[in-house]
Amino acid sequence: MTVVFATNQDLAPARLREVFGTFPTGVVAVAAQVDGLLTGLAASSFTSVSLVPPLVSFSIAATSRTWPDLRRAGRLGVTILAQHHGGLARQLAGPAEHRFDGVPVHVTEQGAVTVDGGIAHFDTSLYREVEAGDHVIVLLELHAVGDRAPEAGRPLVFHRSGFTRV
């Protein structure tokens, strides 16, 4: 079967978001204690990058008001969210002052914050940032990893602008 692309493509942001949304992705929480406050966000662009050195990445809008605070942290916690974390993912996208209301977390001595009950946890630090259009690709170096919690179940999946199950 041959695919023929129209010569006059509709590459408007709304159309691109719709087409990009056909690819399901996992969801992570990226969080740290910054100036004594729990600070974090949800990202659906997480991926492994390298084994040597151990690197992962996520992308964040260049207009993010949370990333400038998070990037100042010495360590960042990354939690792969489980299917029961759908409400938390929405909460992490809401008002910054309420993102961690009622959320059980673990804070390391270095200030990395991970969410209890996640599929996996990573202790990371900022390795590099790459400007990419209207986003920033954030590369994080791994310092430690935690195995999945037995009760965590399956990962939370973002697909077609909503959360679903595998």
Chimera marker file (.cmm) of the C-alpha trace (Angstrom):
<marker_set name="trace">
<marker id="1" x="0.000" y="0.000" z="0.000" r="1" g="1" b="0" radius="0.5"/>
<marker id="2" x="1.387" y="3.392" z="-0.965" r="1" g="1" b="0" radius="0.5"/>
<marker id="3" x="0.713" y="6.365" z="1.262" r="1" g="1" b="0" radius="0.5"/>
<marker id="4" x="0.263" y="9.649" z="-0.545" r="1" g="1" b="0" radius="0.5"/>
<marker id="5" x="0.583" y="12.821" z="1.508" r="1" g="1" b="0" radius="0.5"/>
<marker id="6" x="-1.416" y="15.849" z="0.490" r="1" g="1" b="0" radius="0.5"/>
<marker id="7" x="0.783" y="18.669" z="-0.759" r="1" g="1" b="0" radius="0.5"/>
<marker id="8" x="-1.124" y="21.262" z="1.257" r="1" g="1" b="0" radius="0.5"/>
<marker id="9" x="-0.859" y="19.761" z="4.758" r="1" g="1" b="0" radius="0.5"/>
<marker id="10" x="-2.738" y="21.173" z="7.725" r="1" g="1" b="0" radius="0.5"/>
<marker id="11" x="0.113" y="21.520" z="10.245" r="1" g="1" b="0" radius="0.5"/>
<marker id="12" x="-1.737" y="23.804" z="12.636" r="1" g="1" b="0" radius="0.5"/>
<marker id="13" x="-0.985" y="23.070" z="16.321" r="1" g="1" b="0" radius="0.5"/>
<marker id="14" x="-4.500" y="21.728" z="16.990" r="1" g="1" b="0" radius="0.5"/>
<marker id="15" x="-4.213" y="19.304" z="14.067" r="1" g="1" b="0" radius="0.5"/>
<marker id="16" x="-0.719" y="18.208" z="15.083" r="1" g="1" b="0" radius="0.5"/>
<marker id="17" x="-1.862" y="17.617" z="18.687" r="1" g="1" b="0" radius="0.5"/>
<marker id="18" x="-4.674" y="15.434" z="17.349" r="1" g="1" b="0" radius="0.5"/>
<marker id="19" x="-2.332" y="13.349" z="15.181" r="1" g="1" b="0" radius="0.5"/>
<marker id="20" x="0.431" y="13.159" z="17.810" r="1" g="1" b="0" radius="0.5"/>
<marker id="21" x="-2.232" y="11.939" z="20.253" r="1" g="1" b="0" radius="0.5"/>
<marker id="22" x="-2.727" y="8.749" z="18.245" r="1" g="1" b="0" radius="0.5"/>
<marker id="23" x="0.516" y="7.453" z="19.778" r="1" g="1" b="0" radius="0.5"/>
<marker id="24" x="-0.009" y="6.265" z="23.371" r="1" g="1" b="0" radius="0.5"/>
<marker id="25" x="2.630" y="7.294" z="25.894" r="1" g="1" b="0" radius="0.5"/>
<marker id="26" x="3.355" y="6.622" z="29.526" r="1" g="1" b="0" radius="0.5"/>
<marker id="27" x="3.040" y="9.373" z="32.111" r="1" g="1" b="0" radius="0.5"/>
<marker id="28" x="5.625" y="10.394" z="34.702" r="1" g="1" b="0" radius="0.5"/>
<marker id="29" x="5.779" y="12.797" z="37.601" r="1" g="1" b="0" radius="0.5"/>
<marker id="30" x="8.948" y="14.898" z="37.738" r="1" g="1" b="0" radius="0.5"/>
<marker id="31" x="9.389" y="16.454" z="41.180" r="1" g="1" b="0" radius="0.5"/>
<marker id="32" x="11.799" y="17.937" z="43.704" r="1" g="1" b="0" radius="0.5"/>
<marker id="33" x="11.874" y="19.903" z="46.889" r="1" g="1" b="0" radius="0.5"/>
<marker id="34" x="12.794" y="23.445" z="45.881" r="1" g="1" b="0" radius="0.5"/>
<marker id="35" x="13.225" y="26.163" z="48.502" r="1" g="1" b="0" radius="0.5"/>
<marker id="36" x="11.451" y="23.880" z="50.980" r="1" g="1" b="0" radius="0.5"/>
<marker id="37" x="8.386" y="23.388" z="48.752" r="1" g="1" b="0" radius="0.5"/>
<marker id="38" x="7.281" y="20.306" z="46.813" r="1" g="1" b="0" radius="0.5"/>
<marker id="39" x="7.462" y="21.266" z="43.140" r="1" g="1" b="0" radius="0.5"/>
<marker id="40" x="6.538" y="19.058" z="40.211" r="1" g="1" b="0" radius="0.5"/>
<marker id="41" x="4.762" y="18.384" z="36.967" r="1" g="1" b="0" radius="0.5"/>
<marker id="42" x="3.369" y="15.553" z="34.867" r="1" g="1" b="0" radius="0.5"/>
<marker id="43" x="4.983" y="14.680" z="31.539" r="1" g="1" b="0" radius="0.5"/>
<marker id="44" x="3.874" y="12.264" z="28.830" r="1" g="1" b="0" radius="0.5"/>
<marker id="45" x="7.058" y="12.538" z="26.777" r="1" g="1" b="0" radius="0.5"/>
<marker id="46" x="9.359" y="10.419" z="28.964" r="1" g="1" b="0" radius="0.5"/>
<marker id="47" x="11.781" y="8.005" z="27.329" r="1" g="1" b="0" radius="0.5"/>
<marker id="48" x="15.009" y="6.158" z="27.977" r="1" g="1" b="0" radius="0.5"/>
<marker id="49" x="17.966" y="7.626" z="26.087" r="1" g="1" b="0" radius="0.5"/>
<marker id="50" x="21.299" y="5.997" z="26.979" r="1" g="1" b="0" radius="0.5"/>
<marker id="51" x="22.768" y="3.207" z="29.097" r="1" g="1" b="0" radius="0.5"/>
<marker id="52" x="26.282" y="4.705" z="29.256" r="1" g="1" b="0" radius="0.5"/>
<marker id="53" x="25.956" y="7.242" z="30.721" r="1" g="1" b="0" radius="0.5"/>
<marker id="54" x="22.509" y="6.326" z="32.063" r="1" g="1" b="0" radius="0.5"/>
<marker id="55" x="20.157" y="9.004" z="30.668" r="1" g="1" b="0" radius="0.5"/>
<marker id="56" x="16.412" y="9.536" z="30.329" r="1" g="1" b="0" radius="0.5"/>
<marker id="57" x="14.510" y="12.469" z="28.869" r="1" g="1" b="0" radius="0.5"/>
<marker id="58" x="11.227" y="14.311" z="28.834" r="1" g="1" b="0" radius="0.5"/>
<marker id="59" x="10.015" y="17.388" z="26.976" r="1" g="1" b="0" radius="0.5"/>
<marker id="60" x="8.446" y="20.457" z="28.533" r="1" g="1" b="0" radius="0.5"/>
<marker id="61" x="6.836" y="23.521" z="26.989" r="1" g="1" b="0" radius="0.5"/>
<marker id="62" x="9.280" y="26.422" z="26.812" r="1" g="1" b="0" radius="0.5"/>
<marker id="63" x="6.565" y="28.520" z="28.470" r="1" g="1" b="0" radius="0.5"/>
<marker id="64" x="6.383" y="26.264" z="31.562" r="1" g="1" b="0" radius="0.5"/>
<marker id="65" x="6.339" y="28.230" z="34.792" r="1" g="1" b="0" radius="0.5"/>
<marker id="66" x="7.292" y="25.131" z="36.802" r="1" g="1" b="0" radius="0.5"/>
<marker id="67" x="10.409" y="24.031" z="34.922" r="1" g="1" b="0" radius="0.5"/>
<marker id="68" x="12.491" y="27.128" z="35.839" r="1" g="1" b="0" radius="0.5"/>
<marker id="69" x="12.010" y="26.220" z="39.517" r="1" g="1" b="0" radius="0.5"/>
<marker id="70" x="12.556" y="22.481" z="39.056" r="1" g="1" b="0" radius="0.5"/>
<marker id="71" x="15.732" y="22.962" z="37.026" r="1" g="1" b="0" radius="0.5"/>
<marker id="72" x="17.338" y="24.657" z="40.054" r="1" g="1" b="0" radius="0.5"/>
<marker id="73" x="17.003" y="21.484" z="42.121" r="1" g="1" b="0" radius="0.5"/>
<marker id="74" x="20.144" y="19.452" z="42.690" r="1" g="1" b="0" radius="0.5"/>
<marker id="75" x="18.198" y="16.240" z="42.259" r="1" g="1" b="0" radius="0.5"/>
<marker id="76" x="14.906" y="15.437" z="40.545" r="1" g="1" b="0" radius="0.5"/>
<marker id="77" x="12.710" y="12.443" z="41.243" r="1" g="1" b="0" radius="0.5"/>
<marker id="78" x="10.921" y="10.787" z="38.337" r="1" g="1" b="0" radius="0.5"/>
<marker id="79" x="8.027" y="8.404" z="38.999" r="1" g="1" b="0" radius="0.5"/>
<marker id="80" x="6.437" y="6.261" z="36.304" r="1" g="1" b="0" radius="0.5"/>
<marker id="81" x="2.791" y="6.657" z="37.243" r="1" g="1" b="0" radius="0.5"/>
<marker id="82" x="0.484" y="3.658" z="37.610" r="1" g="1" b="0" radius="0.5"/>
<marker id="83" x="-3.012" y="3.362" z="36.116" r="1" g="1" b="0" radius="0.5"/>
<marker id="84" x="-4.563" y="4.431" z="39.429" r="1" g="1" b="0" radius="0.5"/>
<marker id="85" x="-2.699" y="7.783" z="39.222" r="1" g="1" b="0" radius="0.5"/>
<marker id="86" x="-4.994" y="9.385" z="36.593" r="1" g="1" b="0" radius="0.5"/>
<marker id="87" x="-6.335" y="11.902" z="39.096" r="1" g="1" b="0" radius="0.5"/>
<marker id="88" x="-2.814" y="12.693" z="40.256" r="1" g="1" b="0" radius="0.5"/>
<marker id="89" x="-1.663" y="13.363" z="36.683" r="1" g="1" b="0" radius="0.5"/>
<marker id="90" x="-4.480" y="15.909" z="36.338" r="1" g="1" b="0" radius="0.5"/>
<marker id="91" x="-3.615" y="17.393" z="39.734" r="1" g="1" b="0" radius="0.5"/>
<marker id="92" x="0.032" y="17.802" z="38.670" r="1" g="1" b="0" radius="0.5"/>
<marker id="93" x="-1.189" y="19.829" z="35.688" r="1" g="1" b="0" radius="0.5"/>
<marker id="94" x="-3.304" y="22.087" z="37.920" r="1" g="1" b="0" radius="0.5"/>
<marker id="95" x="-2.472" y="25.016" z="40.203" r="1" g="1" b="0" radius="0.5"/>
<marker id="96" x="1.121" y="24.715" z="41.451" r="1" g="1" b="0" radius="0.5"/>
<marker id="97" x="0.228" y="25.364" z="45.088" r="1" g="1" b="0" radius="0.5"/>
<marker id="98" x="-2.116" y="22.326" z="45.189" r="1" g="1" b="0" radius="0.5"/>
<marker id="99" x="-0.201" y="19.780" z="43.086" r="1" g="1" b="0" radius="0.5"/>
<marker id="100" x="0.863" y="17.696" z="46.059" r="1" g="1" b="0" radius="0.5"/>
<marker id="101" x="-2.201" y="18.117" z="48.286" r="1" g="1" b="0" radius="0.5"/>
<marker id="102" x="-2.916" y="14.691" z="49.792" r="1" g="1" b="0" radius="0.5"/>
<marker id="103" x="-0.226" y="12.985" z="47.689" r="1" g="1" b="0" radius="0.5"/>
<marker id="104" x="2.002" y="10.522" z="49.559" r="1" g="1" b="0" radius="0.5"/>
<marker id="105" x="5.619" y="11.105" z="48.495" r="1" g="1" b="0" radius="0.5"/>
<marker id="106" x="9.158" y="10.201" z="49.421" r="1" g="1" b="0" radius="0.5"/>
<marker id="107" x="11.803" y="12.953" z="49.588" r="1" g="1" b="0" radius="0.5"/>
<marker id="108" x="15.480" y="11.955" z="49.431" r="1" g="1" b="0" radius="0.5"/>
<marker id="109" x="18.197" y="13.737" z="51.406" r="1" g="1" b="0" radius="0.5"/>
<marker id="110" x="19.182" y="15.462" z="48.149" r="1" g="1" b="0" radius="0.5"/>
<marker id="111" x="15.617" y="16.703" z="47.551" r="1" g="1" b="0" radius="0.5"/>
<marker id="112" x="14.408" y="14.335" z="44.820" r="1" g="1" b="0" radius="0.5"/>
<marker id="113" x="10.678" y="13.651" z="45.241" r="1" g="1" b="0" radius="0.5"/>
<marker id="114" x="8.975" y="10.442" z="44.123" r="1" g="1" b="0" radius="0.5"/>
<marker id="115" x="5.307" y="9.494" z="44.355" r="1" g="1" b="0" radius="0.5"/>
<marker id="116" x="4.343" y="6.456" z="46.399" r="1" g="1" b="0" radius="0.5"/>
<marker id="117" x="2.788" y="3.557" z="44.498" r="1" g="1" b="0" radius="0.5"/>
<marker id="118" x="4.497" y="4.258" z="41.166" r="1" g="1" b="0" radius="0.5"/>
<marker id="119" x="5.621" y="1.611" z="38.703" r="1" g="1" b="0" radius="0.5"/>
<marker id="120" x="9.270" y="2.717" z="39.024" r="1" g="1" b="0" radius="0.5"/>
<marker id="121" x="11.249" y="5.576" z="40.548" r="1" g="1" b="0" radius="0.5"/>
<marker id="122" x="14.398" y="7.351" z="39.413" r="1" g="1" b="0" radius="0.5"/>
<marker id="123" x="16.781" y="9.668" z="41.258" r="1" g="1" b="0" radius="0.5"/>
<marker id="124" x="18.191" y="12.033" z="38.624" r="1" g="1" b="0" radius="0.5"/>
<marker id="125" x="19.983" y="15.304" z="38.018" r="1" g="1" b="0" radius="0.5"/>
<marker id="126" x="19.912" y="17.692" z="35.081" r="1" g="1" b="0" radius="0.5"/>
<marker id="127" x="22.380" y="16.570" z="32.411" r="1" g="1" b="0" radius="0.5"/>
<marker id="128" x="21.519" y="18.916" z="29.541" r="1" g="1" b="0" radius="0.5"/>
<marker id="129" x="18.696" y="20.941" z="28.002" r="1" g="1" b="0" radius="0.5"/>
<marker id="130" x="18.087" y="21.203" z="24.261" r="1" g="1" b="0" radius="0.5"/>
<marker id="131" x="15.864" y="23.896" z="22.789" r="1" g="1" b="0" radius="0.5"/>
<marker id="132" x="13.439" y="22.263" z="20.346" r="1" g="1" b="0" radius="0.5"/>
<marker id="133" x="10.844" y="24.577" z="18.823" r="1" g="1" b="0" radius="0.5"/>
<marker id="134" x="8.259" y="25.522" z="21.439" r="1" g="1" b="0" radius="0.5"/>
<marker id="135" x="9.599" y="22.895" z="23.866" r="1" g="1" b="0" radius="0.5"/>
<marker id="136" x="12.763" y="22.062" z="25.766" r="1" g="1" b="0" radius="0.5"/>
<marker id="137" x="14.093" y="18.498" z="25.713" r="1" g="1" b="0" radius="0.5"/>
<marker id="138" x="15.415" y="17.781" z="29.194" r="1" g="1" b="0" radius="0.5"/>
<marker id="139" x="18.082" y="15.104" z="29.545" r="1" g="1" b="0" radius="0.5"/>
<marker id="140" x="18.423" y="13.671" z="33.045" r="1" g="1" b="0" radius="0.5"/>
<marker id="141" x="21.285" y="11.546" z="34.374" r="1" g="1" b="0" radius="0.5"/>
<marker id="142" x="20.280" y="8.606" z="36.558" r="1" g="1" b="0" radius="0.5"/>
<marker id="143" x="21.847" y="8.145" z="39.998" r="1" g="1" b="0" radius="0.5"/>
<marker id="144" x="19.546" y="5.418" z="41.348" r="1" g="1" b="0" radius="0.5"/>
<marker id="145" x="16.487" y="3.425" z="40.259" r="1" g="1" b="0" radius="0.5"/>
<marker id="146" x="13.725" y="1.725" z="42.239" r="1" g="1" b="0" radius="0.5"/>
<marker id="147" x="11.815" y="-1.357" z="41.168" r="1" g="1" b="0" radius="0.5"/>
<marker id="148" x="8.081" y="-1.290" z="40.738" r="1" g="1" b="0" radius="0.5"/>
<marker id="149" x="5.886" y="-1.565" z="43.751" r="1" g="1" b="0" radius="0.5"/>
<marker id="150" x="4.070" y="-4.936" z="43.673" r="1" g="1" b="0" radius="0.5"/>
<marker id="151" x="0.722" y="-3.215" z="44.212" r="1" g="1" b="0" radius="0.5"/>
<marker id="152" x="1.313" y="-0.590" z="41.481" r="1" g="1" b="0" radius="0.5"/>
<marker id="153" x="-0.293" y="-2.617" z="38.696" r="1" g="1" b="0" radius="0.5"/>
<marker id="154" x="-0.005" y="-1.355" z="35.156" r="1" g="1" b="0" radius="0.5"/>
<marker id="155" x="1.267" y="2.003" z="33.878" r="1" g="1" b="0" radius="0.5"/>
<marker id="156" x="-0.892" y="5.060" z="33.306" r="1" g="1" b="0" radius="0.5"/>
<marker id="157" x="-1.210" y="5.709" z="29.564" r="1" g="1" b="0" radius="0.5"/>
<marker id="158" x="-2.024" y="8.988" z="27.818" r="1" g="1" b="0" radius="0.5"/>
<marker id="159" x="-3.831" y="8.493" z="24.484" r="1" g="1" b="0" radius="0.5"/>
<marker id="160" x="-6.015" y="10.809" z="22.412" r="1" g="1" b="0" radius="0.5"/>
<marker id="161" x="-5.971" y="13.542" z="25.078" r="1" g="1" b="0" radius="0.5"/>
<marker id="162" x="-7.111" y="11.231" z="27.876" r="1" g="1" b="0" radius="0.5"/>
<marker id="163" x="-5.867" y="8.582" z="30.277" r="1" g="1" b="0" radius="0.5"/>
<marker id="164" x="-6.407" y="4.903" z="29.542" r="1" g="1" b="0" radius="0.5"/>
<marker id="165" x="-5.077" y="1.452" z="30.400" r="1" g="1" b="0" radius="0.5"/>
<marker id="166" x="-2.720" y="-0.886" z="28.614" r="1" g="1" b="0" radius="0.5"/>
<link id1="1" id2="2" r="1" g="1" b="0" radius="0.2"/>
<link id1="2" id2="3" r="1" g="1" b="0" radius="0.2"/>
<link id1="3" id2="4" r="1" g="1" b="0" radius="0.2"/>
<link id1="4" id2="5" r="1" g="1" b="0" radius="0.2"/>
<link id1="5" id2="6" r="1" g="1" b="0" radius="0.2"/>
<link id1="6" id2="7" r="1" g="1" b="0" radius="0.2"/>
<link id1="7" id2="8" r="1" g="1" b="0" radius="0.2"/>
<link id1="8" id2="9" r="1" g="1" b="0" radius="0.2"/>
<link id1="9" id2="10" r="1" g="1" b="0" radius="0.2"/>
<link id1="10" id2="11" r="1" g="1" b="0" radius="0.2"/>
<link id1="11" id2="12" r="1" g="1" b="0" radius="0.2"/>
<link id1="12" id2="13" r="1" g="1" b="0" radius="0.2"/>
<link id1="13" id2="14" r="1" g="1" b="0" radius="0.2"/>
<link id1="14" id2="15" r="1" g="1" b="0" radius="0.2"/>
<link id1="15" id2="16" r="1" g="1" b="0" radius="0.2"/>
<link id1="16" id2="17" r="1" g="1" b="0" radius="0.2"/>
<link id1="17" id2="18" r="1" g="1" b="0" radius="0.2"/>
<link id1="18" id2="19" r="1" g="1" b="0" radius="0.2"/>
<link id1="19" id2="20" r="1" g="1" b="0" radius="0.2"/>
<link id1="20" id2="21" r="1" g="1" b="0" radius="0.2"/>
<link id1="21" id2="22" r="1" g="1" b="0" radius="0.2"/>
<link id1="22" id2="23" r="1" g="1" b="0" radius="0.2"/>
<link id1="23" id2="24" r="1" g="1" b="0" radius="0.2"/>
<link id1="24" id2="25" r="1" g="1" b="0" radius="0.2"/>
<link id1="25" id2="26" r="1" g="1" b="0" radius="0.2"/>
<link id1="26" id2="27" r="1" g="1" b="0" radius="0.2"/>
<link id1="27" id2="28" r="1" g="1" b="0" radius="0.2"/>
<link id1="28" id2="29" r="1" g="1" b="0" radius="0.2"/>
<link id1="29" id2="30" r="1" g="1" b="0" radius="0.2"/>
<link id1="30" id2="31" r="1" g="1" b="0" radius="0.2"/>
<link id1="31" id2="32" r="1" g="1" b="0" radius="0.2"/>
<link id1="32" id2="33" r="1" g="1" b="0" radius="0.2"/>
<link id1="33" id2="34" r="1" g="1" b="0" radius="0.2"/>
<link id1="34" id2="35" r="1" g="1" b="0" radius="0.2"/>
<link id1="35" id2="36" r="1" g="1" b="0" radius="0.2"/>
<link id1="36" id2="37" r="1" g="1" b="0" radius="0.2"/>
<link id1="37" id2="38" r="1" g="1" b="0" radius="0.2"/>
<link id1="38" id2="39" r="1" g="1" b="0" radius="0.2"/>
<link id1="39" id2="40" r="1" g="1" b="0" radius="0.2"/>
<link id1="40" id2="41" r="1" g="1" b="0" radius="0.2"/>
<link id1="41" id2="42" r="1" g="1" b="0" radius="0.2"/>
<link id1="42" id2="43" r="1" g="1" b="0" radius="0.2"/>
<link id1="43" id2="44" r="1" g="1" b="0" radius="0.2"/>
<link id1="44" id2="45" r="1" g="1" b="0" radius="0.2"/>
<link id1="45" id2="46" r="1" g="1" b="0" radius="0.2"/>
<link id1="46" id2="47" r="1" g="1" b="0" radius="0.2"/>
<link id1="47" id2="48" r="1" g="1" b="0" radius="0.2"/>
<link id1="48" id2="49" r="1" g="1" b="0" radius="0.2"/>
<link id1="49" id2="50" r="1" g="1" b="0" radius="0.2"/>
<link id1="50" id2="51" r="1" g="1" b="0" radius="0.2"/>
<link id1="51" id2="52" r="1" g="1" b="0" radius="0.2"/>
<link id1="52" id2="53" r="1" g="1" b="0" radius="0.2"/>
<link id1="53" id2="54" r="1" g="1" b="0" radius="0.2"/>
<link id1="54" id2="55" r="1" g="1" b="0" radius="0.2"/>
<link id1="55" id2="56" r="1" g="1" b="0" radius="0.2"/>
<link id1="56" id2="57" r="1" g="1" b="0" radius="0.2"/>
<link id1="57" id2="58" r="1" g="1" b="0" radius="0.2"/>
<link id1="58" id2="59" r="1" g="1" b="0" radius="0.2"/>
<link id1="59" id2="60" r="1" g="1" b="0" radius="0.2"/>
<link id1="60" id2="61" r="1" g="1" b="0" radius="0.2"/>
<link id1="61" id2="62" r="1" g="1" b="0" radius="0.2"/>
<link id1="62" id2="63" r="1" g="1" b="0" radius="0.2"/>
<link id1="63" id2="64" r="1" g="1" b="0" radius="0.2"/>
<link id1="64" id2="65" r="1" g="1" b="0" radius="0.2"/>
<link id1="65" id2="66" r="1" g="1" b="0" radius="0.2"/>
<link id1="66" id2="67" r="1" g="1" b="0" radius="0.2"/>
<link id1="67" id2="68" r="1" g="1" b="0" radius="0.2"/>
<link id1="68" id2="69" r="1" g="1" b="0" radius="0.2"/>
<link id1="69" id2="70" r="1" g="1" b="0" radius="0.2"/>
<link id1="70" id2="71" r="1" g="1" b="0" radius="0.2"/>
<link id1="71" id2="72" r="1" g="1" b="0" radius="0.2"/>
<link id1="72" id2="73" r="1" g="1" b="0" radius="0.2"/>
<link id1="73" id2="74" r="1" g="1" b="0" radius="0.2"/>
<link id1="74" id2="75" r="1" g="1" b="0" radius="0.2"/>
<link id1="75" id2="76" r="1" g="1" b="0" radius="0.2"/>
<link id1="76" id2="77" r="1" g="1" b="0" radius="0.2"/>
<link id1="77" id2="78" r="1" g="1" b="0" radius="0.2"/>
<link id1="78" id2="79" r="1" g="1" b="0" radius="0.2"/>
<link id1="79" id2="80" r="1" g="1" b="0" radius="0.2"/>
<link id1="80" id2="81" r="1" g="1" b="0" radius="0.2"/>
<link id1="81" id2="82" r="1" g="1" b="0" radius="0.2"/>
<link id1="82" id2="83" r="1" g="1" b="0" radius="0.2"/>
<link id1="83" id2="84" r="1" g="1" b="0" radius="0.2"/>
<link id1="84" id2="85" r="1" g="1" b="0" radius="0.2"/>
<link id1="85" id2="86" r="1" g="1" b="0" radius="0.2"/>
<link id1="86" id2="87" r="1" g="1" b="0" radius="0.2"/>
<link id1="87" id2="88" r="1" g="1" b="0" radius="0.2"/>
<link id1="88" id2="89" r="1" g="1" b="0" radius="0.2"/>
<link id1="89" id2="90" r="1" g="1" b="0" radius="0.2"/>
<link id1="90" id2="91" r="1" g="1" b="0" radius="0.2"/>
<link id1="91" id2="92" r="1" g="1" b="0" radius="0.2"/>
<link id1="92" id2="93" r="1" g="1" b="0" radius="0.2"/>
<link id1="93" id2="94" r="1" g="1" b="0" radius="0.2"/>
<link id1="94" id2="95" r="1" g="1" b="0" radius="0.2"/>
<link id1="95" id2="96" r="1" g="1" b="0" radius="0.2"/>
<link id1="96" id2="97" r="1" g="1" b="0" radius="0.2"/>
<link id1="97" id2="98" r="1" g="1" b="0" radius="0.2"/>
<link id1="98" id2="99" r="1" g="1" b="0" radius="0.2"/>
<link id1="99" id2="100" r="1" g="1" b="0" radius="0.2"/>
<link id1="100" id2="101" r="1" g="1" b="0" radius="0.2"/>
<link id1="101" id2="102" r="1" g="1" b="0" radius="0.2"/>
<link id1="102" id2="103" r="1" g="1" b="0" radius="0.2"/>
<link id1="103" id2="104" r="1" g="1" b="0" radius="0.2"/>
<link id1="104" id2="105" r="1" g="1" b="0" radius="0.2"/>
<link id1="105" id2="106" r="1" g="1" b="0" radius="0.2"/>
<link id1="106" id2="107" r="1" g="1" b="0" radius="0.2"/>
<link id1="107" id2="108" r="1" g="1" b="0" radius="0.2"/>
<link id1="108" id2="109" r="1" g="1" b="0" radius="0.2"/>
<link id1="109" id2="110" r="1" g="1" b="0" radius="0.2"/>
<link id1="110" id2="111" r="1" g="1" b="0" radius="0.2"/>
<link id1="111" id2="112" r="1" g="1" b="0" radius="0.2"/>
<link id1="112" id2="113" r="1" g="1" b="0" radius="0.2"/>
<link id1="113" id2="114" r="1" g="1" b="0" radius="0.2"/>
<link id1="114" id2="115" r="1" g="1" b="0" radius="0.2"/>
<link id1="115" id2="116" r="1" g="1" b="0" radius="0.2"/>
<link id1="116" id2="117" r="1" g="1" b="0" radius="0.2"/>
<link id1="117" id2="118" r="1" g="1" b="0" radius="0.2"/>
<link id1="118" id2="119" r="1" g="1" b="0" radius="0.2"/>
<link id1="119" id2="120" r="1" g="1" b="0" radius="0.2"/>
<link id1="120" id2="121" r="1" g="1" b="0" radius="0.2"/>
<link id1="121" id2="122" r="1" g="1" b="0" radius="0.2"/>
<link id1="122" id2="123" r="1" g="1" b="0" radius="0.2"/>
<link id1="123" id2="124" r="1" g="1" b="0" radius="0.2"/>
<link id1="124" id2="125" r="1" g="1" b="0" radius="0.2"/>
<link id1="125" id2="126" r="1" g="1" b="0" radius="0.2"/>
<link id1="126" id2="127" r="1" g="1" b="0" radius="0.2"/>
<link id1="127" id2="128" r="1" g="1" b="0" radius="0.2"/>
<link id1="128" id2="129" r="1" g="1" b="0" radius="0.2"/>
<link id1="129" id2="130" r="1" g="1" b="0" radius="0.2"/>
<link id1="130" id2="131" r="1" g="1" b="0" radius="0.2"/>
<link id1="131" id2="132" r="1" g="1" b="0" radius="0.2"/>
<link id1="132" id2="133" r="1" g="1" b="0" radius="0.2"/>
<link id1="133" id2="134" r="1" g="1" b="0" radius="0.2"/>
<link id1="134" id2="135" r="1" g="1" b="0" radius="0.2"/>
<link id1="135" id2="136" r="1" g="1" b="0" radius="0.2"/>
<link id1="136" id2="137" r="1" g="1" b="0" radius="0.2"/>
<link id1="137" id2="138" r="1" g="1" b="0" radius="0.2"/>
<link id1="138" id2="139" r="1" g="1" b="0" radius="0.2"/>
<link id1="139" id2="140" r="1" g="1" b="0" radius="0.2"/>
<link id1="140" id2="141" r="1" g="1" b="0" radius="0.2"/>
<link id1="141" id2="142" r="1" g="1" b="0" radius="0.2"/>
<link id1="142" id2="143" r="1" g="1" b="0" radius="0.2"/>
<link id1="143" id2="144" r="1" g="1" b="0" radius="0.2"/>
<link id1="144" id2="145" r="1" g="1" b="0" radius="0.2"/>
<link id1="145" id2="146" r="1" g="1" b="0" radius="0.2"/>
<link id1="146" id2="147" r="1" g="1" b="0" radius="0.2"/>
<link id1="147" id2="148" r="1" g="1" b="0" radius="0.2"/>
<link id1="148" id2="149" r="1" g="1" b="0" radius="0.2"/>
<link id1="149" id2="150" r="1" g="1" b="0" radius="0.2"/>
<link id1="150" id2="151" r="1" g="1" b="0" radius="0.2"/>
<link id1="151" id2="152" r="1" g="1" b="0" radius="0.2"/>
<link id1="152" id2="153" r="1" g="1" b="0" radius="0.2"/>
<link id1="153" id2="154" r="1" g="1" b="0" radius="0.2"/>
<link id1="154" id2="155" r="1" g="1" b="0" radius="0.2"/>
<link id1="155" id2="156" r="1" g="1" b="0" radius="0.2"/>
<link id1="156" id2="157" r="1" g="1" b="0" radius="0.2"/>
<link id1="157" id2="158" r="1" g="1" b="0" radius="0.2"/>
<link id1="158" id2="159" r="1" g="1" b="0" radius="0.2"/>
<link id1="159" id2="160" r="1" g="1" b="0" radius="0.2"/>
<link id1="160" id2="161" r="1" g="1" b="0" radius="0.2"/>
<link id1="161" id2="162" r="1" g="1" b="0" radius="0.2"/>
<link id1="162" id2="163" r="1" g="1" b="0" radius="0.2"/>
<link id1="163" id2="164" r="1" g="1" b="0" radius="0.2"/>
<link id1="164" id2="165" r="1" g="1" b="0" radius="0.2"/>
<link id1="165" id2="166" r="1" g="1" b="0" radius="0.2"/>
</marker_set>
